[in-house]
């Protein structure tokens, strides 16, 4: 998943910048690989509209979530209109902030453990619906995972474990 975090510096060891629209840098991070790109915020010194322009910039970059200290109402509106999830109150070292929010990817082994646990906790649903329990179970997993694993991978693993349980 591609996220942005406001930063005082150009790397993941920099501090989170508490300002969204007027931050020094945006770190655009691919949480699948933790590869990132540091982009200087060209709107930081703008007379007005910095937050809106920064929000539009995030949308153009395909960002799915923004981590920052504070986000003004206009920037919040711009990000929300682009379906970008907003995490405010974020502080500390940028890399640690990403880890604290649990946005980094989940291994297939961890995913399989989560799905096994989910199936055990939903035996009754599966007994009643059989393979028809796939949809509700998929929704539960997707909500927990929050984009940290591709839906196709979740679907494949969930189907496999569901079929094994039904047999």
C-alpha positions, 0 to 999 in steps of 0.5 A: 500500500502506498502511504505518505508521512509528513517528515522533517527530513528526507529519510525514515529516521527523520521526525514526523512533521506535525504539519500536513500542508506546511510540512518540510517533506512528504515521504511516499512509502510503499508498505509492501517493500518499505521503499520510499521517495522523499519529496520536498513540499513545494507548498510549504511557503504558500500564502494560502491553500497549502493543505488543499494543494498537498491533499491534491498532490497526495491523490495524484501520487496514488496515496491511500493513507496519510500520517501526520501530526495535524491536518487542517479542515480544508486539507482533511476535506481534500484528502477525504474526497480522494478516499485517502485515510487520514491518521493524525496525532502521529509523532516520533520517528517516521519509520516507527510511526508507520510500524506503530500504526500497523500499516506494514505488510503482513506475511502469508504465514501470519495471514494463514494464522489469522484465517485459521483463527477466524475459521475456528471462531466462526465454526457455526457460520461455516456449518450453517452456510458452507462455502457461502460463509466465504463472503462474510469471512472475507469481509472480516479479514479485509477489515482486519488487514486494511490493505496490507495484503492484496485481496487476491492473496487473501481470497486464495488462502481463505478459500483453501482453508475454508475448503479444508475445514468443510471436508 
